[in-house]
Amino acid sequence: FPADLKSCIHGKTYMVQGGFEFDGRPISDISNDELEQCTRDIMDHNLKNIVISGIFSPVNPQQEKTAAAIIRQIYPRCSITMSHTIGHIGILERENAAILNESLKPLSYHTICAFSKTLSDLNLQCPFYLTQNDGTLISSEQAIQFPVFTFASGSTNSMRGAAHLSGVKDAIVVDIGGTSADVGTIVKGFPREASTRIQVGGVKTNFRLPDVLSIPLGGGSIVTQENDQVIIGPRSVGYQLTHKALVFGGDTLTTSDIAVAAGLTDIGDKSNVTHLQPEFIQQTIQRIKTMLEDAIDQVKINTTEVPLILVGGGSILVRSHEKLTGTSTIKLPPFYYVANAVGAALSQVSGSVDHVVSLESLERDEAIEQSKSQAISLAISNGAEPNTIEVVEITELPVTYVAGKALRIKVKAIGELLLNHTDKISNLQLTSQDDTTTPEILSKLYEEIYDSISTKVNESVKPNQSEPELTAKSPTIDPITKEWLLNEWDLECISIGAGILGCGGGGSPYIGRLRAMNALKKGKKIRVIDANKLKSSPYESGLAITVAFMGAPLIELEKLVSGEESKAALKAVESLVTANLMSDSNFSPEQIEQFAIKEEDNLKVLYNIDAVNAANEKSGSSNKVVALLCAEIGGANSMEPLVLGANLDMPIVDADGMGRAFPELQMFTPTIYGNDSCP
């Protein structure tokens, strides 16, 4: 979380027993006494907003539900968000999304109650729904409990409206407003969902959001010129366009003025822009075109030309008869300026499932059918007409490198809204994520929290407290040792490159990057040495150890590493080498008994490392690890030697064993050349 946001919402954190494995088996049971103790402490600190986050809770949400029930039994005047109701697999991002959701509930309540009152004042006695980020509907009662599902719905509505008005279901949509332009892709009439972590207010999340790119280009964008270069935005006159733009008698040059001068539209008084030079007008129009073409290129996933649909009032900035690079045609549909409202009116009701299932006792087809049934049931419970529901998305991803067979299944079902004519907006009834808190308690609670926030926000938010953005820095080389001392910019670049080299496998470097960044903030050093240094003192007489994790990257997204795993493994290898137990030779009966060596799955497993350490101390011999090696530069393993090197103050060799991320150990370069992989 950015520092300024964290200072506003951070209360207390509690780590308690519980959690599940990827297949739904419990890691440990939750402790009622432990939860009661935490709840009492929360009450003592007068905290009212609570988030519950459990390992693999999207697979099995029971512990989160049980914990919520226990907390509410003791503390009914609290608001709770359970992480499984918000996000998908990935505990950090899901937890972040749940924190944002719980923080926004009081504001959501205040806003939706204002909407409800306004509609009632207009004597509109009808059901009240809002649109979600994925283009479907949510009731006003649910929106209060799940505000994060609605705050990116604007661009989604525009894309849905664009598909309907144009009749094109697969295309790129550009929605140009007053300040910015949203560029996204529709597939089968729905916005393409982002498949990666989404940053919201500087916070990484993983709930459903459209894959949309926003650029600073709108009808109110301010146009300036510096060193003969045209600059558009990010500043904008926004809703004050009709007062500040030149064509409306104002004194600010905007993109709308340029559009009028270029003959693209006829608004305001054209005589107010006749002084603009033709060359400057053409240069600005070209700059607008370039900005759009760059954005279109970023949202496309292949080189095939696709139709482009222009919507929004700012579409007057584009020559619709001219082709933009990467597009086959440009469509400006009728009523393009109200595509957002059209999209909202078209919204349907959805149900989504994203979980991991074990295929040990279940066939793949059966697992998919069960997931479809769950998604359809969720759509019905959310208010969809059963006879209109269809499954629009099925994604299956095998979970690799785990014992047994497992499959991650994502299913989305949608249907038309089943209107219940007994619902009246004047009777807005709050609901919680469980049935133990009454609407009256929730109403008073949200009003109390909102009033408290309104009066204290200026005291808690301090200017210039946000995290500074990373800027490019030159590498730092120690003048004496010639070691490369990594800085935060180096880590950012390495993690991006490692992510690209790990495409298709290897996991994400994100968590390792966070750990490495944290090590630098604590004043630790990450030292990188040239491989040739291993031939000279003090390295030539020591060991260089490869550091890596093996297994399913998906598991680490939930069961986060503590930082001690690699350190313990390193010390164990160091001890085994010293005791000459790393070779493939047969062990003596005495060694097998002394060190508890057993054969398991064609592997020799040593259980008594303490006995090995004791034997080494007695003999007085040792083999020191002097440097660390990166097994594979692609994916999550790229960062592990950097983190361990920082924690142990040990150099990392500027080399890796694969050049990217490969799935099997025999693909490690030293193994190919007949050398031991470790050490």
N, C-alpha and C positions, 0 to 999 in steps of 0.2 A: 504494500500500500504506500502511496506517496505520503510524505511526512505530514503535510497539512491535513489530508483526509484522515490519516490515522489518529491525529490529535483530536479530531472531532468525535470519533466513534469508538475508540479503543477503551474497553472496560477492563475485564479480567479474562484470563484463559485458564481452563482446567483440563488436565489430561486424566482420563479415567479408563478403567478396564472395559474391554469389549472389542468389537470388530469381527469381520468375517474374512474368510479366504475367497478367492475368485469364484469358487463353485458354491458358495453359500454356507460352507461349514464354519462354525464359530471358532474364532481364534481364542476367545475366552468369553465367559459370561459377564454381563454387567453386574455391578454391585449396588444393591439398593442403598446400603449404608453410605457408600461413597457418594452416590448421587444426592442423597439427602444432605450430607455434609456440605457439598458444593452449593446446593440450593439455599441452605441457611446462610452461607457466606454471601451469595448473590443478593439475598434479601437485606443482609446487614449493610451492604454497599449501595442499597437503593437502586439497583440496576433492574430495568424492566424489559429490555429487549434481549432475547436469548437465541443463540444459534446452536444447533446440535449437529455434529458432523461425525459420521462413523466410517471406518474402513470398509470399502465395497458395499456401502449402503444401497446403491442402485440395484445391486444383485439381490440383497436381502435387507429390506428396510425395517425389520421387526425391532431391532435394538433401539433404533432412533425413535420409533413410535413408543416403545416401552419407557424409554428415558423421558420423553415428553410427558407421558401420563404421570410418571412419578413426580416430576417437577411441578406439574400443574396441581397435583393433589396437595402439595405442600404450599405452593405459591400461585394461587389462582389469578392474581392481578399481574400477570406477565404476558408478554407476546413471544411466541416461539416460531422459528423457521427451522424445519428439518431439511438437511441438505439434499436428501434423495428426491425431494419434491421440486428441486430447482435445477440441478445440473446432472451431468452424466459422469462416466468413469474419468477419474482424475481428481484426487482428493483436494489438492491445493486450489485448483480453479473452481471446483464445486463449492468448497468452503468459502472462497472469496465471493462467489455469486450469492451464496446464502447470506453472508454478512451484509452485502449491498441491499439485498431484498429486505432483510429485517430492519435495516437503517431507514429504508424508504417508506415503510408501512405508515407511520404517522402522517407524512406528507401526502401519501396516496389516499388515505382516509379523508384528509382535509379537502383535497382536490375533488375527489369523486362525490363527496357530500355537496360540494358547491355546484357540480354539474347536476346532481339530482335535484337540488333546490331550484336551479334555473329552469330545468325542464318542467318541474311541477308548477312553477310560476307561470309558465307558458301554457299550462293546462294540457300538457302532453302526457296522457296516462298510458304509457306503453312500456314494454320491457326495455331495460337499459343495459347495453353491452358495449365493450371496448374491443378494439382490434389488438392482436398480439404481434410480436416481432416476426412470426412466421406466416402472417397473412390470414390467420384464423381468429375466431372470436373467443372472448372470455367475458363472463358476467361481471357486473359491477362489484358484486360481493367478492368474487374470486380475485378480481383485480386489486382489491385492497390488500388481500393476503399475498398476492404474487405480483407486485408492481414491476419487477424486473422483466416480466414477460411482455410489457407494453411500451417501454420507453423508446424503442427503435422501430415502432410500427409505422411511422410516417413514410419512410422510403418504401417499406413493404406494400403499403396501400397503393402508392403511386405505381409500383411495378405490376401489381394485380390489375389496377385500373387500366394501365397501358395495354396489357394483354387482352383485356376485354374490348376496349375501344378500337384496337387495331385488328383484332382477329388473329394475331400472331401469338403462338404459345411458346415458341423457343426463339429468344432474341436477347439482345442487350438493350437495356432501358436506361435512358439518361433523363433524370428529373431535375430540371433547372429551376431553382426558386429565386428568392431575393438576395441571398447571401452565398449559397453554396449549390453545387450540383452533385447529386447522388448517382453513381454509376454502378449498375448491377446486372445480373443475368437472370432471366426467367427460364425455367425448364418445366414444360407441361403446364404453363400458366402460373407457376409458383416461383417465388424467388429462390435461387440456389442458396442453401444453408451453408454458412461458414463451417469448414471442416477443421479449422485450427483454433487455437486459443484466441479469444477476442478481448481486446483491451477496452475497458469502460472506465473513464476517468483515471487512467493510469493503472487500473487494476485488471489483471488477467483473469478471465472467467471462461466457462465452457457451456453456458446455457444456450438455448436456441436463438440465433441471431442471423439475419440475412447477410450474405457475403456482399457487402456494399462498400464502395470506395467513394469518399467525399472529397471534393476539391473546392478551393475558394473561388468559385465562379458562379455569379448570380446576376439577376437583372439590376441589383443595387450595388454591385461591386465597384469600388472606386478605381479609376484608371489614372495612373501616373506615368511619368517618363523620367528615367534616370540613365545618363550616359547613352542616349539614343536607344535605350531598351524600354519597351512597353512593359509595365508591371500592372497586373490585374489582381485585386484583392491583396491580402485577406480582409482588409477593412471594407465595410459596406455601409451604405445608408439604410439598408434594410427596409422596414415598413415606412420610413420617412421619404421614400423615393419620390412621391408626388409633391413633396415640398422642397427637396434638396437637389434633385436632378436638374440639369440645365434646361431641358425641354419643358420643365414645369415651373421655370422661373427661379430656380435655385442657383447655387454657386459651386456645385460639386460635379465634376465630370464622372459619369458612370458608364457602365457598359450599355445601358439602355439608350443613353445619348449617342453612343457610337452606332448602335443598331438603327436609330432614327436617321442619323447622318448618312449611313450606308444604304438607306432605302429598304432596310429589312422589315420595318414596321412604321406605322403612322400613328404615333401617340404624342401628346403634348404639342408644343410649338416648334416646328422644325427650324424656323428662322433663328432660334437661339443657339443653333449648332452649325450655322453656315460658315463660321470663322475657322472651323477645324480643317486642317490641311488634308487633302485626299491621301497623301502618302501615310500620314499618321493614322487615318481611319483604316486604310488597308492593312497597315502593320498590326493594328489592334485586332481586326477581324482574323488575321492570320494567327495571332497569339491565342485567341479563343479557340480556333480550330486545333492548334497544336496541343493545348491543354486537354481538350476532349479526346484527341487521338491517343495521347499518352495514357489517359485514364482507361480508355477502351482496351488498349493493349495490355494493361495490368490486370483487368478482370477476365480477359479471355484465357481459356485453358488450352487452346490449340490455334493453329494458323489459319484455319478455315474462316472465310468471310461469312458473317452472319448479319441478319437484319438488325437495324437500329431503330428503336421507337423513341421519339422525342415527346416529353410531356412536361407540364409545369409552365407557369407564366413566363419564365425566363427563356423558353424555347425560341422566343423572337430573336435571340442572339445568333442563331444558326441558320445558314442557308440550307434549307431542307432539300433543295434540288441538287446540291453539290454532295459528292461522295466523300465520306471520311475514311481514312485508311483503316483497314481491318473490317469494314462493313460492306455488305452487298447492296443494301438499299437503306434509305432513310424514310421512315414513316412519321408523319405528323397527323395523328388521328383526329377525328372530330372531337370537340370538347376536351382537347388535350390539357387545357388549363385547369380542369377540375378532375383530373385522373385520380388524384388522391381520394377525393370524396367518393368517386365511383368504386374504387378498390375497396374502401371501407364498407360500402353498401353490399358488395358482393361476398364479403367474408363468410367463410364456413366454419364449422366446429371440428376440432381435431383431437386425436388421441395418439400419443407417441410412447414407444417403448425402446429403451436402450439398455441391454443387460448382457451378461455373460452366462451361458448355459453349459453345463457339463454333458457331453455326449456318451458318457460311460454307460448309462442306462436308458438313453433316449436317442432315437434315430434323428438325423438332421432334419428330414422333412417334418417329423412330428414336432421338433423344437420350433421350427419356423411357423407351423400352423398354430401352435400354442401362443407364440409371440403375436401373430396376427389377431388372434382372438382377444388377447389382452389389450392390444391397441384399439380394437373395435369397441370393446367394453368401456375403455376409458373415454372414447369419443361419445358413446351413448351417455355415460355419467356426466360428461361436460355439456350435454344438451343437444346432441345431434339426433336427427330423425333416423331411426335404425334402417329404414328401407332405402335411404339415400347414401349410406356409407360405402366407401370404396377404399381399398388400400392403395396408396399412391407411391409408397417408398418402401423397399425392402433392401437392406444392406447386411451382408454377412461377412465377417472377418475372422478367419481362424486365429485362435490364440496359440502362438507357437512356443516351443521350448518349455512346456509344462507337462507334468505327469498326467497321462490320460489325454483324452481329446476334449477340447473346449471350443466354443464358438461365440463370438460377440455378434449379437443380432440387433439391428435397428429397424423398427417398423413404424410407419406413420399412416394413420387412417383419417379420412375426412368425410364429412357429411353436411347436409343442409341443416340449418338451425330449426329445431323443433320449438315453435313458439308456444309458450304457456300463457294463455290470455288472462290467467288469474294473477300473474306477476304485475305489480304496479310500482313505478319508480318512486311513488310517495312512501312506499313501505320498504325502503332499503334495509335489508336484514344482513348484518355482519355474520360471517362464519369464520371459525378458526380452523386450524389444520387438525383439530380433534374436537370432540363433542363435550369437553369438560368445562369450557369457558363460555359464559352466556354472552349474547350480543350486547347487553347493557354494560357488562364489565369491559368488553373490548372497546365500545364507544367511548366510555369515560377514560379508559387507559390511553387511547390514541389522542384524544383531546388534551389530556394532561401532558403527554410527552411532546405534542406539537407546540403547545404554549410554552413549555420549558425550553424547547429548542429555539423558538422564535426570540426569546428574551436573552438567551445565552450565546447565540451563534457568534455575535461580534466579539465576545470575550474569549472564545476558544479558538477562533480562526485567526492565525497570525499571518500577515503578508510575507511573501518571499520564503515560506517555509517548505515549499514543495521541493522534491528531489531535482537537482540540476540535471539537465540533459547531457548525455555523453557527447563529447566532442572529440574529433580526430586528434590523436597525439602521436608524435614520432616515437619509435621504440627507444627504450632506455637501456643502454649497455653499460655495465659496470666497467669503469676505466681500468681497474686493476685485474679483476678476475675474468673480464670479457664475457660475463654471464649476461643473458638477456633477462631483465627484470620486468615481468609482465605488469601492465597497468590495466585499469578497467576497460579502456578502449581496446587493448589487445584481446582481452577475454571476450568482449562483444564480437569482435571480428572472427576469432577462432570458433566461437559457438555457432555463428551464422554459417561459416564454411563447413563446420562439422555437421550441421543440420542438412546442408545440401549433399554432402558426401554420404550421408546416412539415409538418403531417400530410398524408400522401399524396405527399410529395416534398420535395426540398431538402436531404436528408441530416440527420444529427444534429448539434446544437451541442456535443456532449460533448467532442470533442477540442479544439475552439476554446476551450471553457470552461476546460479544463485549462491551455491555453497562456496564457490571460488571467489565471487565478489565479496561475500561476507568475510572470508579469510583476509582479503586485502583491507577491508574496513577495520579489521582488528589489528592491523599493523603487521601482518605476516607477509613474507615474501614468496613469490613464485619464481624460481630461478631456472632458466633453460640454458643448457650447455650444448655445444657442438659435439657430434658423435666422435670426432677425432680425439676429444679430450679423454675418452675412456682409455686411451693408450698411454696416458701420462699420469704421474702422481697428482693427487692421492687416489685416483680411481682405478689404476691398473691392477691393484691387488685385491680389489673388493668385488662385490656382486652388483649387477644391474638387473633389477627385478621388473617383470612386466606386471602392470596393474590393470585389472579389468573385472567386470561382472559377466557372468554367464546366466542365461535364462530368458524368460519372457519379459520384454520391456514394459508390457502392460501392467505387470504386477507391481513394478516400482512406481507407477503412477498413483497407486493407492497405498502400498506399504513402503513408505519413504525410508531411505537409508538413514542411519543415525550418524554416520561418519566414522564409526569405530570398526566397521566390518573389514575394510581394506587394511587398516592399521593392524588388526589382529591377524589377518591372513599373512601380511608381510612378515610379522614377527615369527609366525609359525614356520614359514618357508625358510627364514634365516636360521631357525633352530634345526630344521630337518637337514639343511645343507651341512651345517656344522657337524651333525651326528652321522653324516653320510647315509641318509635314509631317502634321498631323492632319486637314486638310481633304480633301474629295473631289475637289479640282482635279487636273488632269493634271500629272504630274511632268515636269520637263525631262529630256532625254537625259543631261545631266550629272549630275543628281540620281539618276537610275536607276542609272547606272554607279557613282557615288561611294558611294552608300548600299546598293548591291546590292538594289534593289527588284525583286520578281518577282510575277507574277500566279499564284496557286495557289488552286484551288477557289473562283473568283470573289472572292478576297480579294487585297489588296495586302500582300505580306509583305516587311518590311525586315530584312535580315540583318546589316547592318553598323552597329550602334548606336554602336560606338566612333568611327566616322567622324562621326556626328552630334554626339557630345559634343565631338570635336575642333573641328568647325566652330563650335559655339556658344562654345567658349572663345576662339577666334580673333576672333569678332565681338563678344564681350563682352556679349552680350544674355542675358537669362534670364527665365524665368517661374517664380516660386516657388509650390509647393504649400503652402497655408496651412491647409487643413482637409480632413478625410476624410468621405465620405458612405457610408452603408450602402445597398447596392443592394436588398436584400430582408431584412426583419426575420424572416422565417420560415426555419427550417432552419440549415444550417451557415454560410451567408454572414452571419448575424447577428453572429457573433463576430469575423470577420476584421478589420473596421476597428478594433475595440477592441484587438486584439492589435497591429496595426501602429501605431495611435496611441500605445500604450504604449511600443513600441520606438523610435519616432521623436520622442516627446514632442510629438505633434501632436494638436490637438483633433478630436473627432468631432462632426458636426452632429447634433442631436437630430431626425432625420428619416430616412425610408427611401423607396425608390422603388416599392414594391409593396404594402405593408400586410400581406403574407404571403409565401409562396414561390410563384413562377410559373415555368413551364418555359422560356419563350422571351423573348429580349431585347426584342422589340418590345412586350412587355407592361410594360416599364419606364415609369413615369409620365412622365418628361421626353420619352421617345420618342413617346408618345401625343400630346403637345402640340407635336411638331415640333422639339424641342431635342436637341442632341447628348447621348448618354448618358455620354460621358467626353471631356474634363472638363466 
